[in-house]
Amino acid sequence: MSSREKMKAAAEQVVGRTMKKTAHVMGNKTKQAKGAALEARGKARRLKEKGKDKFKR
C-alpha cells in the first residue's frame, strides 16, 4: 500500500467520522449520512489497498 493512498484513506475516514458526529450534534440528517458515506469510502479504499498488497507478495 503506497503511503499516499494510505494517507488518503485515513483522511477520508477521519473527515467522515468528524462530519458524521458534528452533524449528529446539530441534528442534520443529510450531512450525517454524507459523513457516514465518506467514512465508508475511506474504509473501502483501505481494504482495497490491503488486498492489492496481499497479491503482490
mmCIF entry with sequence, helices, sheets and N, C-alpha, C, O atoms, coordinates in Angstrom:
data_MODEL
# 
_entry.id   MODEL 
# 
_entity.id                         1 
_entity.type                       polymer 
_entity.pdbx_number_of_molecules   1 
# 
_entity_poly.entity_id                      1 
_entity_poly.type                           'polypeptide(L)' 
_entity_poly.nstd_linkage                   no 
_entity_poly.nstd_monomer                   no 
_entity_poly.pdbx_seq_one_letter_code       MSSREKMKAAAEQVVGRTMKKTAHVMGNKTKQAKGAALEARGKARRLKEKGKDKFKR 
_entity_poly.pdbx_seq_one_letter_code_can   MSSREKMKAAAEQVVGRTMKKTAHVMGNKTKQAKGAALEARGKARRLKEKGKDKFKR 
_entity_poly.pdbx_strand_id                 A 
# 
loop_
_entity_poly_seq.entity_id 
_entity_poly_seq.num 
_entity_poly_seq.mon_id 
_entity_poly_seq.hetero 
1 1  MET n 
1 2  SER n 
1 3  SER n 
1 4  ARG n 
1 5  GLU n 
1 6  LYS n 
1 7  MET n 
1 8  LYS n 
1 9  ALA n 
1 10 ALA n 
1 11 ALA n 
1 12 GLU n 
1 13 GLN n 
1 14 VAL n 
1 15 VAL n 
1 16 GLY n 
1 17 ARG n 
1 18 THR n 
1 19 MET n 
1 20 LYS n 
1 21 LYS n 
1 22 THR n 
1 23 ALA n 
1 24 HIS n 
1 25 VAL n 
1 26 MET n 
1 27 GLY n 
1 28 ASN n 
1 29 LYS n 
1 30 THR n 
1 31 LYS n 
1 32 GLN n 
1 33 ALA n 
1 34 LYS n 
1 35 GLY n 
1 36 ALA n 
1 37 ALA n 
1 38 LEU n 
1 39 GLU n 
1 40 ALA n 
1 41 ARG n 
1 42 GLY n 
1 43 LYS n 
1 44 ALA n 
1 45 ARG n 
1 46 ARG n 
1 47 LEU n 
1 48 LYS n 
1 49 GLU n 
1 50 LYS n 
1 51 GLY n 
1 52 LYS n 
1 53 ASP n 
1 54 LYS n 
1 55 PHE n 
1 56 LYS n 
1 57 ARG n 
# 
_struct_asym.id          A 
_struct_asym.entity_id   1 
# 
loop_
_struct_conf.conf_type_id 
_struct_conf.id 
_struct_conf.pdbx_PDB_helix_id 
_struct_conf.beg_label_comp_id 
_struct_conf.beg_label_asym_id 
_struct_conf.beg_label_seq_id 
_struct_conf.pdbx_beg_PDB_ins_code 
_struct_conf.end_label_comp_id 
_struct_conf.end_label_asym_id 
_struct_conf.end_label_seq_id 
_struct_conf.pdbx_end_PDB_ins_code 
_struct_conf.beg_auth_comp_id 
_struct_conf.beg_auth_asym_id 
_struct_conf.beg_auth_seq_id 
_struct_conf.end_auth_comp_id 
_struct_conf.end_auth_asym_id 
_struct_conf.end_auth_seq_id 
_struct_conf.pdbx_PDB_helix_class 
_struct_conf.details 
_struct_conf.pdbx_PDB_helix_length 
HELX_P HELX_P1 AA1 SER A 3  ? MET A 26 ? SER A 3  MET A 26 1 ? 24 
HELX_P HELX_P2 AA2 LYS A 29 ? LYS A 56 ? LYS A 29 LYS A 56 1 ? 28 
# 
_struct_conf_type.id          HELX_P 
_struct_conf_type.criteria    ? 
_struct_conf_type.reference   ? 
# 
loop_
_atom_site.group_PDB 
_atom_site.id 
_atom_site.type_symbol 
_atom_site.label_atom_id 
_atom_site.label_alt_id 
_atom_site.label_comp_id 
_atom_site.label_asym_id 
_atom_site.label_entity_id 
_atom_site.label_seq_id 
_atom_site.pdbx_PDB_ins_code 
_atom_site.Cartn_x 
_atom_site.Cartn_y 
_atom_site.Cartn_z 
_atom_site.occupancy 
_atom_site.B_iso_or_equiv 
_atom_site.pdbx_formal_charge 
_atom_site.auth_seq_id 
_atom_site.auth_comp_id 
_atom_site.auth_asym_id 
_atom_site.auth_atom_id 
_atom_site.pdbx_PDB_model_num 
ATOM 1   N N  . MET A 1 1  ? 0.855   -1.172  0.000  1.00 0.00 ? 1  MET A N  1 
ATOM 2   C CA . MET A 1 1  ? 0.000   0.000   0.000  1.00 0.00 ? 1  MET A CA 1 
ATOM 3   C C  . MET A 1 1  ? 0.895   1.226   0.000  1.00 0.00 ? 1  MET A C  1 
ATOM 4   O O  . MET A 1 1  ? 1.717   1.404   0.899  1.00 0.00 ? 1  MET A O  1 
ATOM 5   N N  . SER A 1 2  ? 0.738   2.047   -0.983 1.00 0.00 ? 2  SER A N  1 
ATOM 6   C CA . SER A 1 2  ? 1.554   3.244   -1.045 1.00 0.00 ? 2  SER A CA 1 
ATOM 7   C C  . SER A 1 2  ? 1.177   4.179   0.110  1.00 0.00 ? 2  SER A C  1 
ATOM 8   O O  . SER A 1 2  ? 0.033   4.218   0.565  1.00 0.00 ? 2  SER A O  1 
ATOM 9   N N  . SER A 1 3  ? 2.159   4.907   0.549  1.00 0.00 ? 3  SER A N  1 
ATOM 10  C CA . SER A 1 3  ? 1.900   5.799   1.689  1.00 0.00 ? 3  SER A CA 1 
ATOM 11  C C  . SER A 1 3  ? 0.897   6.886   1.322  1.00 0.00 ? 3  SER A C  1 
ATOM 12  O O  . SER A 1 3  ? 0.142   7.354   2.174  1.00 0.00 ? 3  SER A O  1 
ATOM 13  N N  . ARG A 1 4  ? 0.893   7.285   0.055  1.00 0.00 ? 4  ARG A N  1 
ATOM 14  C CA . ARG A 1 4  ? -0.049  8.320   -0.379 1.00 0.00 ? 4  ARG A CA 1 
ATOM 15  C C  . ARG A 1 4  ? -1.493  7.818   -0.288 1.00 0.00 ? 4  ARG A C  1 
ATOM 16  O O  . ARG A 1 4  ? -2.373  8.527   0.201  1.00 0.00 ? 4  ARG A O  1 
ATOM 17  N N  . GLU A 1 5  ? -1.726  6.607   -0.755 1.00 0.00 ? 5  GLU A N  1 
ATOM 18  C CA . GLU A 1 5  ? -3.069  6.038   -0.694 1.00 0.00 ? 5  GLU A CA 1 
ATOM 19  C C  . GLU A 1 5  ? -3.488  5.755   0.749  1.00 0.00 ? 5  GLU A C  1 
ATOM 20  O O  . GLU A 1 5  ? -4.657  5.899   1.105  1.00 0.00 ? 5  GLU A O  1 
ATOM 21  N N  . LYS A 1 6  ? -2.529  5.356   1.566  1.00 0.00 ? 6  LYS A N  1 
ATOM 22  C CA . LYS A 1 6  ? -2.808  5.103   2.982  1.00 0.00 ? 6  LYS A CA 1 
ATOM 23  C C  . LYS A 1 6  ? -3.249  6.386   3.679  1.00 0.00 ? 6  LYS A C  1 
ATOM 24  O O  . LYS A 1 6  ? -4.188  6.377   4.475  1.00 0.00 ? 6  LYS A O  1 
ATOM 25  N N  . MET A 1 7  ? -2.571  7.481   3.377  1.00 0.00 ? 7  MET A N  1 
ATOM 26  C CA . MET A 1 7  ? -2.929  8.764   3.971  1.00 0.00 ? 7  MET A CA 1 
ATOM 27  C C  . MET A 1 7  ? -4.302  9.235   3.478  1.00 0.00 ? 7  MET A C  1 
ATOM 28  O O  . MET A 1 7  ? -5.087  9.796   4.243  1.00 0.00 ? 7  MET A O  1 
ATOM 29  N N  . LYS A 1 8  ? -4.577  9.003   2.208  1.00 0.00 ? 8  LYS A N  1 
ATOM 30  C CA . LYS A 1 8  ? -5.855  9.407   1.633  1.00 0.00 ? 8  LYS A CA 1 
ATOM 31  C C  . LYS A 1 8  ? -7.000  8.653   2.311  1.00 0.00 ? 8  LYS A C  1 
ATOM 32  O O  . LYS A 1 8  ? -8.029  9.242   2.641  1.00 0.00 ? 8  LYS A O  1 
ATOM 33  N N  . ALA A 1 9  ? -6.816  7.351   2.517  1.00 0.00 ? 9  ALA A N  1 
ATOM 34  C CA . ALA A 1 9  ? -7.840  6.533   3.163  1.00 0.00 ? 9  ALA A CA 1 
ATOM 35  C C  . ALA A 1 9  ? -8.056  6.981   4.611  1.00 0.00 ? 9  ALA A C  1 
ATOM 36  O O  . ALA A 1 9  ? -9.192  7.099   5.070  1.00 0.00 ? 9  ALA A O  1 
ATOM 37  N N  . ALA A 1 10 ? -6.968  7.224   5.315  1.00 0.00 ? 10 ALA A N  1 
ATOM 38  C CA . ALA A 1 10 ? -7.075  7.656   6.714  1.00 0.00 ? 10 ALA A CA 1 
ATOM 39  C C  . ALA A 1 10 ? -7.753  9.018   6.811  1.00 0.00 ? 10 ALA A C  1 
ATOM 40  O O  . ALA A 1 10 ? -8.568  9.246   7.705  1.00 0.00 ? 10 ALA A O  1 
ATOM 41  N N  . ALA A 1 11 ? -7.419  9.917   5.899  1.00 0.00 ? 11 ALA A N  1 
ATOM 42  C CA . ALA A 1 11 ? -8.016  11.252  5.916  1.00 0.00 ? 11 ALA A CA 1 
ATOM 43  C C  . ALA A 1 11 ? -9.513  11.178  5.659  1.00 0.00 ? 11 ALA A C  1 
ATOM 44  O O  . ALA A 1 11 ? -10.293 11.868  6.317  1.00 0.00 ? 11 ALA A O  1 
ATOM 45  N N  . GLU A 1 12 ? -9.922  10.341  4.700  1.00 0.00 ? 12 GLU A N  1 
ATOM 46  C CA . GLU A 1 12 ? -11.353 10.195  4.416  1.00 0.00 ? 12 GLU A CA 1 
ATOM 47  C C  . GLU A 1 12 ? -12.098 9.656   5.625  1.00 0.00 ? 12 GLU A C  1 
ATOM 48  O O  . GLU A 1 12 ? -13.207 10.097  5.926  1.00 0.00 ? 12 GLU A O  1 
ATOM 49  N N  . GLN A 1 13 ? -11.491 8.707   6.312  1.00 0.00 ? 13 GLN A N  1 
ATOM 50  C CA . GLN A 1 13 ? -12.140 8.143   7.496  1.00 0.00 ? 13 GLN A CA 1 
ATOM 51  C C  . GLN A 1 13 ? -12.290 9.191   8.586  1.00 0.00 ? 13 GLN A C  1 
ATOM 52  O O  . GLN A 1 13 ? -13.354 9.301   9.196  1.00 0.00 ? 13 GLN A O  1 
ATOM 53  N N  . VAL A 1 14 ? -11.244 9.956   8.835  1.00 0.00 ? 14 VAL A N  1 
ATOM 54  C CA . VAL A 1 14 ? -11.283 10.957  9.905  1.00 0.00 ? 14 VAL A CA 1 
ATOM 55  C C  . VAL A 1 14 ? -12.281 12.068  9.570  1.00 0.00 ? 14 VAL A C  1 
ATOM 56  O O  . VAL A 1 14 ? -13.081 12.468  10.417 1.00 0.00 ? 14 VAL A O  1 
ATOM 57  N N  . VAL A 1 15 ? -12.229 12.559  8.339  1.00 0.00 ? 15 VAL A N  1 
ATOM 58  C CA . VAL A 1 15 ? -13.144 13.628  7.938  1.00 0.00 ? 15 VAL A CA 1 
ATOM 59  C C  . VAL A 1 15 ? -14.585 13.140  7.990  1.00 0.00 ? 15 VAL A C  1 
ATOM 60  O O  . VAL A 1 15 ? -15.470 13.852  8.465  1.00 0.00 ? 15 VAL A O  1 
ATOM 61  N N  . GLY A 1 16 ? -14.818 11.927  7.501  1.00 0.00 ? 16 GLY A N  1 
ATOM 62  C CA . GLY A 1 16 ? -16.168 11.371  7.524  1.00 0.00 ? 16 GLY A CA 1 
ATOM 63  C C  . GLY A 1 16 ? -16.699 11.180  8.930  1.00 0.00 ? 16 GLY A C  1 
ATOM 64  O O  . GLY A 1 16 ? -17.855 11.494  9.215  1.00 0.00 ? 16 GLY A O  1 
ATOM 65  N N  . ARG A 1 17 ? -15.855 10.667  9.803  1.00 0.00 ? 17 ARG A N  1 
ATOM 66  C CA . ARG A 1 17 ? -16.264 10.451  11.189 1.00 0.00 ? 17 ARG A CA 1 
ATOM 67  C C  . ARG A 1 17 ? -16.571 11.782  11.875 1.00 0.00 ? 17 ARG A C  1 
ATOM 68  O O  . ARG A 1 17 ? -17.561 11.899  12.598 1.00 0.00 ? 17 ARG A O  1 
ATOM 69  N N  . THR A 1 18 ? -15.720 12.784  11.647 1.00 0.00 ? 18 THR A N  1 
ATOM 70  C CA . THR A 1 18 ? -15.918 14.107  12.238 1.00 0.00 ? 18 THR A CA 1 
ATOM 71  C C  . THR A 1 18 ? -17.199 14.750  11.716 1.00 0.00 ? 18 THR A C  1 
ATOM 72  O O  . THR A 1 18 ? -17.978 15.320  12.480 1.00 0.00 ? 18 THR A O  1 
ATOM 73  N N  . MET A 1 19 ? -17.403 14.651  10.405 1.00 0.00 ? 19 MET A N  1 
ATOM 74  C CA . MET A 1 19 ? -18.604 15.235  9.795  1.00 0.00 ? 19 MET A CA 1 
ATOM 75  C C  . MET A 1 19 ? -19.861 14.562  10.336 1.00 0.00 ? 19 MET A C  1 
ATOM 76  O O  . MET A 1 19 ? -20.860 15.224  10.615 1.00 0.00 ? 19 MET A O  1 
ATOM 77  N N  . LYS A 1 20 ? -19.801 13.248  10.480 1.00 0.00 ? 20 LYS A N  1 
ATOM 78  C CA . LYS A 1 20 ? -20.954 12.491  10.981 1.00 0.00 ? 20 LYS A CA 1 
ATOM 79  C C  . LYS A 1 20 ? -21.302 12.892  12.410 1.00 0.00 ? 20 LYS A C  1 
ATOM 80  O O  . LYS A 1 20 ? -22.470 13.109  12.733 1.00 0.00 ? 20 LYS A O  1 
ATOM 81  N N  . LYS A 1 21 ? -20.291 12.988  13.258 1.00 0.00 ? 21 LYS A N  1 
ATOM 82  C CA . LYS A 1 21 ? -20.543 13.332  14.660 1.00 0.00 ? 21 LYS A CA 1 
ATOM 83  C C  . LYS A 1 21 ? -21.011 14.775  14.824 1.00 0.00 ? 21 LYS A C  1 
ATOM 84  O O  . LYS A 1 21 ? -21.891 15.057  15.636 1.00 0.00 ? 21 LYS A O  1 
ATOM 85  N N  . THR A 1 22 ? -20.424 15.682  14.056 1.00 0.00 ? 22 THR A N  1 
ATOM 86  C CA . THR A 1 22 ? -20.829 17.084  14.122 1.00 0.00 ? 22 THR A CA 1 
ATOM 87  C C  . THR A 1 22 ? -22.273 17.252  13.666 1.00 0.00 ? 22 THR A C  1 
ATOM 88  O O  . THR A 1 22 ? -23.050 17.973  14.291 1.00 0.00 ? 22 THR A O  1 
ATOM 89  N N  . ALA A 1 23 ? -22.625 16.580  12.570 1.00 0.00 ? 23 ALA A N  1 
ATOM 90  C CA . ALA A 1 23 ? -23.990 16.668  12.049 1.00 0.00 ? 23 ALA A CA 1 
ATOM 91  C C  . ALA A 1 23 ? -24.987 16.051  13.026 1.00 0.00 ? 23 ALA A C  1 
ATOM 92  O O  . ALA A 1 23 ? -26.117 16.526  13.147 1.00 0.00 ? 23 ALA A O  1 
ATOM 93  N N  . HIS A 1 24 ? -24.573 15.001  13.718 1.00 0.00 ? 24 HIS A N  1 
ATOM 94  C CA . HIS A 1 24 ? -25.451 14.368  14.697 1.00 0.00 ? 24 HIS A CA 1 
ATOM 95  C C  . HIS A 1 24 ? -25.777 15.341  15.826 1.00 0.00 ? 24 HIS A C  1 
ATOM 96  O O  . HIS A 1 24 ? -26.921 15.431  16.270 1.00 0.00 ? 24 HIS A O  1 
ATOM 97  N N  . VAL A 1 25 ? -24.766 16.063  16.280 1.00 0.00 ? 25 VAL A N  1 
ATOM 98  C CA . VAL A 1 25 ? -24.968 17.039  17.352 1.00 0.00 ? 25 VAL A CA 1 
ATOM 99  C C  . VAL A 1 25 ? -25.889 18.164  16.886 1.00 0.00 ? 25 VAL A C  1 
ATOM 100 O O  . VAL A 1 25 ? -26.737 18.638  17.642 1.00 0.00 ? 25 VAL A O  1 
ATOM 101 N N  . MET A 1 26 ? -25.713 18.588  15.627 1.00 0.00 ? 26 MET A N  1 
ATOM 102 C CA . MET A 1 26 ? -26.530 19.679  15.081 1.00 0.00 ? 26 MET A CA 1 
ATOM 103 C C  . MET A 1 26 ? -27.907 19.212  14.651 1.00 0.00 ? 26 MET A C  1 
ATOM 104 O O  . MET A 1 26 ? -28.795 20.037  14.439 1.00 0.00 ? 26 MET A O  1 
ATOM 105 N N  . GLY A 1 27 ? -28.104 17.913  14.518 1.00 0.00 ? 27 GLY A N  1 
ATOM 106 C CA . GLY A 1 27 ? -29.396 17.375  14.114 1.00 0.00 ? 27 GLY A CA 1 
ATOM 107 C C  . GLY A 1 27 ? -29.618 17.385  12.613 1.00 0.00 ? 27 GLY A C  1 
ATOM 108 O O  . GLY A 1 27 ? -30.763 17.351  12.164 1.00 0.00 ? 27 GLY A O  1 
ATOM 109 N N  . ASN A 1 28 ? -28.557 17.430  11.832 1.00 0.00 ? 28 ASN A N  1 
ATOM 110 C CA . ASN A 1 28 ? -28.650 17.469  10.377 1.00 0.00 ? 28 ASN A CA 1 
ATOM 111 C C  . ASN A 1 28 ? -28.471 16.054  9.821  1.00 0.00 ? 28 ASN A C  1 
ATOM 112 O O  . ASN A 1 28 ? -27.350 15.552  9.741  1.00 0.00 ? 28 ASN A O  1 
ATOM 113 N N  . LYS A 1 29 ? -29.562 15.427  9.445  1.00 0.00 ? 29 LYS A N  1 
ATOM 114 C CA . LYS A 1 29 ? -29.534 14.035  8.986  1.00 0.00 ? 29 LYS A CA 1 
ATOM 115 C C  . LYS A 1 29 ? -28.813 13.880  7.643  1.00 0.00 ? 29 LYS A C  1 
ATOM 116 O O  . LYS A 1 29 ? -28.140 12.874  7.416  1.00 0.00 ? 29 LYS A O  1 
ATOM 117 N N  . THR A 1 30 ? -28.950 14.870  6.751  1.00 0.00 ? 30 THR A N  1 
ATOM 118 C CA . THR A 1 30 ? -28.327 14.768  5.433  1.00 0.00 ? 30 THR A CA 1 
ATOM 119 C C  . THR A 1 30 ? -26.809 14.762  5.543  1.00 0.00 ? 30 THR A C  1 
ATOM 120 O O  . THR A 1 30 ? -26.140 13.917  4.947  1.00 0.00 ? 30 THR A O  1 
ATOM 121 N N  . LYS A 1 31 ? -26.271 15.700  6.301  1.00 0.00 ? 31 LYS A N  1 
ATOM 122 C CA . LYS A 1 31 ? -24.814 15.757  6.476  1.00 0.00 ? 31 LYS A CA 1 
ATOM 123 C C  . LYS A 1 31 ? -24.311 14.548  7.239  1.00 0.00 ? 31 LYS A C  1 
ATOM 124 O O  . LYS A 1 31 ? -23.195 14.085  7.003  1.00 0.00 ? 31 LYS A O  1 
ATOM 125 N N  . GLN A 1 32 ? -25.111 14.036  8.142  1.00 0.00 ? 32 GLN A N  1 
ATOM 126 C CA . GLN A 1 32 ? -24.732 12.849  8.897  1.00 0.00 ? 32 GLN A CA 1 
ATOM 127 C C  . GLN A 1 32 ? -24.586 11.662  7.950  1.00 0.00 ? 32 GLN A C  1 
ATOM 128 O O  . GLN A 1 32 ? -23.646 10.878  8.076  1.00 0.00 ? 32 GLN A O  1 
ATOM 129 N N  . ALA A 1 33 ? -25.497 11.529  7.018  1.00 0.00 ? 33 ALA A N  1 
ATOM 130 C CA . ALA A 1 33 ? -25.419 10.439  6.043  1.00 0.00 ? 33 ALA A CA 1 
ATOM 131 C C  . ALA A 1 33 ? -24.222 10.615  5.116  1.00 0.00 ? 33 ALA A C  1 
ATOM 132 O O  . ALA A 1 33 ? -23.555 9.639   4.770  1.00 0.00 ? 33 ALA A O  1 
ATOM 133 N N  . LYS A 1 34 ? -23.947 11.850  4.713  1.00 0.00 ? 34 LYS A N  1 
ATOM 134 C CA . LYS A 1 34 ? -22.793 12.107  3.857  1.00 0.00 ? 34 LYS A CA 1 
ATOM 135 C C  . LYS A 1 34 ? -21.489 11.786  4.583  1.00 0.00 ? 34 LYS A C  1 
ATOM 136 O O  . LYS A 1 34 ? -20.554 11.259  3.980  1.00 0.00 ? 34 LYS A O  1 
ATOM 137 N N  . GLY A 1 35 ? -21.426 12.097  5.860  1.00 0.00 ? 35 GLY A N  1 
ATOM 138 C CA . GLY A 1 35 ? -20.244 11.778  6.656  1.00 0.00 ? 35 GLY A CA 1 
ATOM 139 C C  . GLY A 1 35 ? -20.047 10.279  6.784  1.00 0.00 ? 35 GLY A C  1 
ATOM 140 O O  . GLY A 1 35 ? -18.924 9.781   6.697  1.00 0.00 ? 35 GLY A O  1 
ATOM 141 N N  . ALA A 1 36 ? -21.143 9.563   6.991  1.00 0.00 ? 36 ALA A N  1 
ATOM 142 C CA . ALA A 1 36 ? -21.058 8.108   7.089  1.00 0.00 ? 36 ALA A CA 1 
ATOM 143 C C  . ALA A 1 36 ? -20.597 7.507   5.760  1.00 0.00 ? 36 ALA A C  1 
ATOM 144 O O  . ALA A 1 36 ? -19.822 6.551   5.744  1.00 0.00 ? 36 ALA A O  1 
ATOM 145 N N  . ALA A 1 37 ? -21.074 8.068   4.648  1.00 0.00 ? 37 ALA A N  1 
ATOM 146 C CA . ALA A 1 37 ? -20.670 7.577   3.330  1.00 0.00 ? 37 ALA A CA 1 
ATOM 147 C C  . ALA A 1 37 ? -19.187 7.841   3.083  1.00 0.00 ? 37 ALA A C  1 
ATOM 148 O O  . ALA A 1 37 ? -18.491 6.997   2.518  1.00 0.00 ? 37 ALA A O  1 
ATOM 149 N N  . LEU A 1 38 ? -18.706 9.000   3.499  1.00 0.00 ? 38 LEU A N  1 
ATOM 150 C CA . LEU A 1 38 ? -17.295 9.332   3.321  1.00 0.00 ? 38 LEU A CA 1 
ATOM 151 C C  . LEU A 1 38 ? -16.414 8.412   4.163  1.00 0.00 ? 38 LEU A C  1 
ATOM 152 O O  . LEU A 1 38 ? -15.359 7.963   3.714  1.00 0.00 ? 38 LEU A O  1 
ATOM 153 N N  . GLU A 1 39 ? -16.854 8.143   5.370  1.00 0.00 ? 39 GLU A N  1 
ATOM 154 C CA . GLU A 1 39 ? -16.107 7.231   6.241  1.00 0.00 ? 39 GLU A CA 1 
ATOM 155 C C  . GLU A 1 39 ? -16.069 5.831   5.641  1.00 0.00 ? 39 GLU A C  1 
ATOM 156 O O  . GLU A 1 39 ? -15.028 5.174   5.673  1.00 0.00 ? 39 GLU A O  1 
ATOM 157 N N  . ALA A 1 40 ? -17.180 5.372   5.101  1.00 0.00 ? 40 ALA A N  1 
ATOM 158 C CA . ALA A 1 40 ? -17.238 4.048   4.480  1.00 0.00 ? 40 ALA A CA 1 
ATOM 159 C C  . ALA A 1 40 ? -16.340 3.989   3.247  1.00 0.00 ? 40 ALA A C  1 
ATOM 160 O O  . ALA A 1 40 ? -15.703 2.967   2.989  1.00 0.00 ? 40 ALA A O  1 
ATOM 161 N N  . ARG A 1 41 ? -16.288 5.083   2.486  1.00 0.00 ? 41 ARG A N  1 
ATOM 162 C CA . ARG A 1 41 ? -15.430 5.122   1.302  1.00 0.00 ? 41 ARG A CA 1 
ATOM 163 C C  . ARG A 1 41 ? -13.961 5.019   1.710  1.00 0.00 ? 41 ARG A C  1 
ATOM 164 O O  . ARG A 1 41 ? -13.172 4.367   1.025  1.00 0.00 ? 41 ARG A O  1 
ATOM 165 N N  . GLY A 1 42 ? -13.593 5.654   2.813  1.00 0.00 ? 42 GLY A N  1 
ATOM 166 C CA . GLY A 1 42 ? -12.222 5.560   3.313  1.00 0.00 ? 42 GLY A CA 1 
ATOM 167 C C  . GLY A 1 42 ? -11.879 4.144   3.748  1.00 0.00 ? 42 GLY A C  1 
ATOM 168 O O  . GLY A 1 42 ? -10.778 3.656   3.493  1.00 0.00 ? 42 GLY A O  1 
ATOM 169 N N  . LYS A 1 43 ? -12.820 3.493   4.402  1.00 0.00 ? 43 LYS A N  1 
ATOM 170 C CA . LYS A 1 43 ? -12.596 2.106   4.825  1.00 0.00 ? 43 LYS A CA 1 
ATOM 171 C C  . LYS A 1 43 ? -12.464 1.187   3.623  1.00 0.00 ? 43 LYS A C  1 
ATOM 172 O O  . LYS A 1 43 ? -11.616 0.295   3.603  1.00 0.00 ? 43 LYS A O  1 
ATOM 173 N N  . ALA A 1 44 ? -13.308 1.408   2.617  1.00 0.00 ? 44 ALA A N  1 
ATOM 174 C CA . ALA A 1 44 ? -13.251 0.586   1.407  1.00 0.00 ? 44 ALA A CA 1 
ATOM 175 C C  . ALA A 1 44 ? -11.924 0.790   0.675  1.00 0.00 ? 44 ALA A C  1 
ATOM 176 O O  . ALA A 1 44 ? -11.337 -0.166  0.168  1.00 0.00 ? 44 ALA A O  1 
ATOM 177 N N  . ARG A 1 45 ? -11.458 2.025   0.622  1.00 0.00 ? 45 ARG A N  1 
ATOM 178 C CA . ARG A 1 45 ? -10.176 2.315   -0.032 1.00 0.00 ? 45 ARG A CA 1 
ATOM 179 C C  . ARG A 1 45 ? -9.038  1.599   0.692  1.00 0.00 ? 45 ARG A C  1 
ATOM 180 O O  . ARG A 1 45 ? -8.139  1.044   0.059  1.00 0.00 ? 45 ARG A O  1 
ATOM 181 N N  . ARG A 1 46 ? -9.087  1.618   2.029  1.00 0.00 ? 46 ARG A N  1 
ATOM 182 C CA . ARG A 1 46 ? -8.039  0.951   2.812  1.00 0.00 ? 46 ARG A CA 1 
ATOM 183 C C  . ARG A 1 46 ? -8.047  -0.551  2.558  1.00 0.00 ? 46 ARG A C  1 
ATOM 184 O O  . ARG A 1 46 ? -6.990  -1.158  2.389  1.00 0.00 ? 46 ARG A O  1 
ATOM 185 N N  . LEU A 1 47 ? -9.233  -1.154  2.529  1.00 0.00 ? 47 LEU A N  1 
ATOM 186 C CA . LEU A 1 47 ? -9.330  -2.589  2.286  1.00 0.00 ? 47 LEU A CA 1 
ATOM 187 C C  . LEU A 1 47 ? -8.867  -2.947  0.875  1.00 0.00 ? 47 LEU A C  1 
ATOM 188 O O  . LEU A 1 47 ? -8.236  -3.986  0.676  1.00 0.00 ? 47 LEU A O  1 
ATOM 189 N N  . LYS A 1 48 ? -9.174  -2.102  -0.098 1.00 0.00 ? 48 LYS A N  1 
ATOM 190 C CA . LYS A 1 48 ? -8.746  -2.337  -1.477 1.00 0.00 ? 48 LYS A CA 1 
ATOM 191 C C  . LYS A 1 48 ? -7.221  -2.351  -1.554 1.00 0.00 ? 48 LYS A C  1 
ATOM 192 O O  . LYS A 1 48 ? -6.633  -3.222  -2.194 1.00 0.00 ? 48 LYS A O  1 
ATOM 193 N N  . GLU A 1 49 ? -6.597  -1.395  -0.908 1.00 0.00 ? 49 GLU A N  1 
ATOM 194 C CA . GLU A 1 49 ? -5.138  -1.317  -0.942 1.00 0.00 ? 49 GLU A CA 1 
ATOM 195 C C  . GLU A 1 49 ? -4.495  -2.486  -0.202 1.00 0.00 ? 49 GLU A C  1 
ATOM 196 O O  . GLU A 1 49 ? -3.455  -2.990  -0.626 1.00 0.00 ? 49 GLU A O  1 
ATOM 197 N N  . LYS A 1 50 ? -5.096  -2.912  0.883  1.00 0.00 ? 50 LYS A N  1 
ATOM 198 C CA . LYS A 1 50 ? -4.563  -4.072  1.598  1.00 0.00 ? 50 LYS A CA 1 
ATOM 199 C C  . LYS A 1 50 ? -4.659  -5.325  0.742  1.00 0.00 ? 50 LYS A C  1 
ATOM 200 O O  . LYS A 1 50 ? -3.753  -6.159  0.749  1.00 0.00 ? 50 LYS A O  1 
ATOM 201 N N  . GLY A 1 51 ? -5.762  -5.458  0.001  1.00 0.00 ? 51 GLY A N  1 
ATOM 202 C CA . GLY A 1 51 ? -5.931  -6.595  -0.902 1.00 0.00 ? 51 GLY A CA 1 
ATOM 203 C C  . GLY A 1 51 ? -4.887  -6.583  -2.004 1.00 0.00 ? 51 GLY A C  1 
ATOM 204 O O  . GLY A 1 51 ? -4.364  -7.636  -2.370 1.00 0.00 ? 51 GLY A O  1 
ATOM 205 N N  . LYS A 1 52 ? -4.574  -5.406  -2.541 1.00 0.00 ? 52 LYS A N  1 
ATOM 206 C CA . LYS A 1 52 ? -3.561  -5.295  -3.578 1.00 0.00 ? 52 LYS A CA 1 
ATOM 207 C C  . LYS A 1 52 ? -2.196  -5.699  -3.026 1.00 0.00 ? 52 LYS A C  1 
ATOM 208 O O  . LYS A 1 52 ? -1.402  -6.324  -3.730 1.00 0.00 ? 52 LYS A O  1 
ATOM 209 N N  . ASP A 1 53 ? -1.921  -5.347  -1.777 1.00 0.00 ? 53 ASP A N  1 
ATOM 210 C CA . ASP A 1 53 ? -0.654  -5.714  -1.155 1.00 0.00 ? 53 ASP A CA 1 
ATOM 211 C C  . ASP A 1 53 ? -0.528  -7.228  -0.993 1.00 0.00 ? 53 ASP A C  1 
ATOM 212 O O  . ASP A 1 53 ? 0.553   -7.789  -1.175 1.00 0.00 ? 53 ASP A O  1 
ATOM 213 N N  . LYS A 1 54 ? -1.610  -7.871  -0.657 1.00 0.00 ? 54 LYS A N  1 
ATOM 214 C CA . LYS A 1 54 ? -1.569  -9.325  -0.455 1.00 0.00 ? 54 LYS A CA 1 
ATOM 215 C C  . LYS A 1 54 ? -1.217  -10.045 -1.750 1.00 0.00 ? 54 LYS A C  1 
ATOM 216 O O  . LYS A 1 54 ? -0.491  -11.039 -1.728 1.00 0.00 ? 54 LYS A O  1 
ATOM 217 N N  . PHE A 1 55 ? -1.727  -9.551  -2.884 1.00 0.00 ? 55 PHE A N  1 
ATOM 218 C CA . PHE A 1 55 ? -1.429  -10.191 -4.159 1.00 0.00 ? 55 PHE A CA 1 
ATOM 219 C C  . PHE A 1 55 ? -0.019  -9.926  -4.635 1.00 0.00 ? 55 PHE A C  1 
ATOM 220 O O  . PHE A 1 55 ? 0.508   -10.691 -5.443 1.00 0.00 ? 55 PHE A O  1 
ATOM 221 N N  . LYS A 1 56 ? 0.607   -8.865  -4.160 1.00 0.00 ? 56 LYS A N  1 
ATOM 222 C CA . LYS A 1 56 ? 1.961   -8.555  -4.566 1.00 0.00 ? 56 LYS A CA 1 
ATOM 223 C C  . LYS A 1 56 ? 2.978   -9.503  -3.926 1.00 0.00 ? 56 LYS A C  1 
ATOM 224 O O  . LYS A 1 56 ? 4.075   -9.688  -4.453 1.00 0.00 ? 56 LYS A O  1 
ATOM 225 N N  . ARG A 1 57 ? 2.621   -10.083 -2.823 1.00 0.00 ? 57 ARG A N  1 
ATOM 226 C CA . ARG A 1 57 ? 3.572   -10.944 -2.104 1.00 0.00 ? 57 ARG A CA 1 
ATOM 227 C C  . ARG A 1 57 ? 3.659   -12.299 -2.689 1.00 0.00 ? 57 ARG A C  1 
ATOM 228 O O  . ARG A 1 57 ? 4.414   -13.137 -2.197 1.00 0.00 ? 57 ARG A O  1 
# 
